[in-house]
Amino acid sequence: MKTSLVLLALSLLACSVWEIHGQCQDDQEVVEAQLEKRMQKQLKWTCGPCKRALKKVKESISTSSSQEEIKQKLLSYCGKLPLVKSTCEDLVKKHLWVVIDELNTSDGMRAICVKIKACKPKEVLDLSY
């Protein structure tokens, strides 16, 4: 009889843990879906401004431009974008070195914006239709 009660208690405990774990996975999937949706919405508003900002900055710098000068030009352009100003500034601060390196290559502005995750890769765009 004691063995039956112990097995029953262990079974109930195991079922509870599995249920909680399953619930946590469901919650995590919901959170991930919400983050993905927010990113899609954000990309809708950041891709174009990113390409325009990088184009303007690339046209206004020279090979002797300092990193600080490039950063200030990028942040100045971000200031002109009220809808995405903080996102733009965050991208500049987070990916400054990548942007500076990429501005010295022949990559297009879209390619740079994809690298810093301000635009979707073309493959993703093709799959969405």
C-alpha positions as CSV (number, residue, x, y, z in Angstrom):
1,M,0.0,0.0,0.0
2,K,2.8,2.4,0.9
3,T,4.5,1.6,-2.4
4,S,1.4,2.4,-4.3
5,L,1.0,5.8,-2.6
6,V,4.7,6.7,-3.3
7,L,4.3,5.7,-6.9
8,L,1.1,7.7,-7.2
9,A,2.7,10.7,-5.6
10,L,5.8,10.5,-7.9
11,S,3.5,10.1,-10.9
12,L,1.5,13.2,-10.0
13,L,4.7,15.1,-9.4
14,A,6.1,14.1,-12.8
15,C,2.9,15.0,-14.5
16,S,2.8,18.4,-12.8
17,V,6.4,19.1,-13.9
18,W,5.6,18.1,-17.5
19,E,2.5,20.2,-17.5
20,I,4.4,23.3,-16.2
21,H,7.2,22.7,-18.6
22,G,4.8,22.4,-21.5
23,Q,3.1,25.6,-20.3
24,C,6.4,27.4,-20.1
25,Q,7.2,26.3,-23.7
26,D,3.9,27.6,-24.8
27,D,4.5,31.0,-23.1
28,Q,8.0,31.1,-24.6
29,E,6.6,30.5,-28.1
30,V,4.1,33.3,-27.6
31,V,6.8,35.7,-26.4
32,E,9.1,34.7,-29.4
33,A,6.1,35.3,-31.8
34,Q,5.5,38.7,-30.3
35,L,9.2,39.6,-30.6
36,E,9.2,38.5,-34.2
37,K,6.1,40.5,-34.9
38,R,7.7,43.6,-33.3
39,M,10.9,43.1,-35.4
40,Q,8.9,42.8,-38.6
41,K,7.1,46.0,-37.7
42,Q,10.4,47.7,-36.8
43,L,12.0,46.6,-40.1
44,K,9.2,48.1,-42.0
45,W,10.2,51.5,-40.6
46,T,14.0,51.1,-40.4
47,C,15.1,49.7,-43.8
48,G,14.4,52.8,-45.9
49,P,15.8,55.3,-43.4
50,C,18.9,53.1,-42.9
51,K,19.7,53.0,-46.6
52,R,19.1,56.7,-47.0
53,A,21.2,57.6,-44.0
54,L,24.1,55.4,-45.1
55,K,24.0,56.8,-48.6
56,K,24.1,60.4,-47.3
57,V,26.9,59.7,-44.9
58,K,28.9,57.8,-47.5
59,E,28.6,60.7,-49.9
60,S,29.7,63.2,-47.3
61,I,32.8,61.3,-45.9
62,S,36.2,60.8,-47.3
63,T,38.8,58.1,-46.6
64,S,40.4,60.4,-44.0
65,S,37.1,60.8,-42.0
66,S,37.5,59.8,-38.4
67,Q,35.3,57.3,-36.7
68,E,33.9,60.0,-34.5
69,E,33.1,62.1,-37.5
70,I,31.2,59.3,-39.1
71,K,29.4,58.5,-35.9
72,Q,28.3,62.1,-35.5
73,K,27.1,62.3,-39.1
74,L,25.0,59.1,-38.6
75,L,23.6,60.3,-35.3
76,S,22.8,63.7,-36.8
77,Y,20.8,62.0,-39.6
78,C,19.0,59.8,-37.0
79,G,17.9,63.1,-35.3
80,K,16.0,64.0,-38.5
81,L,13.9,60.8,-38.2
82,P,11.3,61.4,-35.5
83,L,9.5,58.0,-36.0
84,V,12.6,55.9,-35.7
85,K,15.1,58.2,-34.0
86,S,15.8,56.0,-31.0
87,T,16.0,52.8,-33.1
88,C,18.4,54.5,-35.5
89,E,20.6,55.7,-32.7
90,D,20.6,52.3,-31.1
91,L,21.6,50.7,-34.4
92,V,24.4,53.2,-34.9
93,K,25.8,52.7,-31.4
94,K,25.5,48.9,-31.5
95,H,26.9,48.4,-35.0
96,L,29.1,51.4,-35.4
97,W,32.3,49.4,-36.2
98,V,30.5,47.3,-38.8
99,V,29.0,50.3,-40.4
100,I,32.4,52.1,-40.6
101,D,34.0,49.0,-42.1
102,E,31.2,48.5,-44.6
103,L,31.2,52.1,-45.7
104,N,34.7,51.5,-47.0
105,T,33.6,48.6,-49.2
106,S,31.7,48.5,-52.4
107,D,28.7,46.9,-50.7
108,G,25.4,48.5,-51.4
109,M,23.5,50.4,-48.7
110,R,20.9,47.6,-48.5
111,A,23.6,45.0,-47.9
112,I,25.0,47.0,-45.0
113,C,21.5,47.5,-43.5
114,V,20.9,43.8,-43.7
115,K,24.1,43.1,-41.9
116,I,23.1,45.4,-39.0
117,K,19.6,43.9,-39.1
118,A,17.8,47.1,-40.1
119,C,16.5,45.4,-43.3
120,K,15.3,41.9,-44.0
121,P,17.5,39.7,-46.2
122,K,16.3,39.4,-49.8
123,E,15.6,35.7,-49.3
124,V,13.2,36.4,-46.5
125,L,11.4,38.9,-48.7
126,D,11.1,36.4,-51.5
127,L,9.6,33.8,-49.1
128,S,7.0,36.2,-47.8
129,Y,5.1,36.3,-51.1
